[in-house]
Amino acid sequence: MMNISLDFLQPGQIVSLEYGDRNLYAEVIQFVVSRQLCWVRPLLMVTLIQESPLITDLRDASDLLWPANLFRPALDTEVISLLSQVLAKEPKNETDSAAKQQLNQFIHQLWQSYQEGLEIRD
């Protein structure tokens, strides 16, 4: 697990939550120091597939409150092109059910792994 400097977890910062072949990119809303939790707003999920990454727009998904040590800083070079693809489109009035299901499945699997004490990342 990764230790993140408290200086890094600032509102507006983009962070990544990785599990398996998927990365969830989210914007930090607030870092809850007393509980070591990070309140984030999902932006997009990238599923790594052979041809090219599959990008799911999650801008209208529910916010998450998640252990801060599971996030890593997202590098500008990795998110600029991904965000530009999503931001070029108008957000939908509602996140489609497939996108919500993908996010819920990702969070459930990651939480299960975390609870079982498995190493989540290298």
C-alpha positions as CSV (number, residue, x, y, z in Angstrom):
1,M,0.0,0.0,0.0
2,M,1.1,3.5,-0.7
3,N,1.7,6.3,1.8
4,I,0.7,9.6,0.4
5,S,2.0,12.8,1.6
6,L,-0.8,14.9,3.2
7,D,0.5,17.8,1.1
8,F,-0.6,15.9,-2.0
9,L,-4.2,15.3,-1.0
10,Q,-5.5,18.7,-1.8
11,P,-9.0,19.6,-3.2
12,G,-8.9,19.4,-7.0
13,Q,-6.0,17.0,-7.2
14,I,-6.6,14.0,-9.5
15,V,-5.8,10.6,-7.9
16,S,-6.0,7.0,-9.1
17,L,-7.3,3.9,-7.5
18,E,-6.1,0.8,-9.2
19,Y,-7.3,-2.8,-9.2
20,G,-6.8,-5.5,-11.7
21,D,-7.0,-4.2,-15.2
22,R,-8.9,-1.0,-14.2
23,N,-8.0,2.4,-12.9
24,L,-10.5,4.7,-11.4
25,Y,-9.5,8.4,-11.7
26,A,-11.1,10.8,-9.2
27,E,-10.9,14.4,-8.0
28,V,-10.1,14.9,-4.4
29,I,-12.9,16.9,-2.6
30,Q,-11.5,16.6,0.9
31,F,-9.0,14.7,2.9
32,V,-10.4,13.6,6.3
33,V,-7.2,13.6,8.4
34,S,-8.8,12.2,11.6
35,R,-9.9,9.1,9.8
36,Q,-7.3,8.9,7.0
37,L,-10.0,8.9,4.4
38,C,-10.3,10.7,1.1
39,W,-13.6,12.0,-0.2
40,V,-13.4,11.9,-4.0
41,R,-15.6,12.5,-7.0
42,P,-15.2,9.9,-9.7
43,L,-14.3,11.2,-13.1
44,L,-13.6,8.2,-15.3
45,M,-12.6,4.5,-15.2
46,V,-10.1,3.1,-17.6
47,T,-10.2,-0.6,-18.4
48,L,-7.0,-1.7,-20.0
49,I,-7.7,-3.9,-23.0
50,Q,-5.3,-5.0,-25.8
51,E,-6.4,-2.6,-28.6
52,S,-6.9,0.6,-26.6
53,P,-8.2,1.6,-23.2
54,L,-11.9,1.6,-22.7
55,I,-12.9,4.8,-21.0
56,T,-16.1,5.1,-18.9
57,D,-17.4,8.6,-18.0
58,L,-18.3,8.6,-14.3
59,R,-18.7,12.4,-13.8
60,D,-22.2,11.9,-12.6
61,A,-21.5,9.0,-10.3
62,S,-21.8,9.2,-6.5
63,D,-18.8,10.4,-4.5
64,L,-16.7,8.0,-2.5
65,L,-15.2,8.1,0.9
66,W,-12.2,5.7,0.7
67,P,-9.0,4.9,2.6
68,A,-6.4,7.5,1.5
69,N,-3.5,5.1,1.5
70,L,-5.1,3.2,-1.4
71,F,-4.9,6.2,-3.7
72,R,-1.8,7.2,-5.7
73,P,-1.2,10.5,-7.4
74,A,-2.3,10.6,-11.0
75,L,0.4,11.9,-13.3
76,D,-0.5,14.7,-15.7
77,T,0.9,12.7,-18.6
78,E,-1.4,9.7,-17.9
79,V,-4.7,11.6,-17.4
80,I,-4.6,14.6,-19.8
81,S,-5.5,12.6,-22.9
82,L,-8.0,10.5,-21.0
83,L,-9.7,13.5,-19.5
84,S,-9.7,15.4,-22.8
85,Q,-11.7,12.5,-24.3
86,V,-14.3,12.6,-21.6
87,L,-14.5,16.4,-21.1
88,A,-15.0,16.9,-24.9
89,K,-18.4,15.3,-24.4
90,E,-21.3,16.8,-22.5
91,P,-22.0,15.0,-19.3
92,K,-25.2,12.9,-19.4
93,N,-28.1,13.9,-17.2
94,E,-27.7,10.6,-15.5
95,T,-24.8,8.2,-15.4
96,D,-26.0,5.2,-17.4
97,S,-26.7,2.0,-15.5
98,A,-23.8,0.1,-17.1
99,A,-21.3,2.8,-15.9
100,K,-22.8,2.7,-12.4
101,Q,-22.6,-1.1,-12.4
102,Q,-19.0,-1.0,-13.5
103,L,-18.1,1.4,-10.7
104,N,-20.0,-0.6,-8.1
105,Q,-18.4,-3.9,-9.2
106,F,-14.9,-2.3,-9.2
107,I,-15.4,-0.8,-5.7
108,H,-16.9,-4.1,-4.3
109,Q,-14.0,-6.2,-5.7
110,L,-11.4,-3.7,-4.4
111,W,-13.1,-3.5,-0.9
112,Q,-13.3,-7.3,-0.7
113,S,-9.6,-7.6,-1.5
114,Y,-8.7,-4.9,1.0
115,Q,-10.8,-6.6,3.7
116,E,-9.1,-9.9,3.1
117,G,-5.7,-8.2,3.6
118,L,-4.5,-9.0,0.1
119,E,-1.8,-6.8,-1.4
120,I,-3.7,-4.4,-3.7
121,R,-0.8,-3.1,-5.6
122,D,2.9,-3.6,-6.1
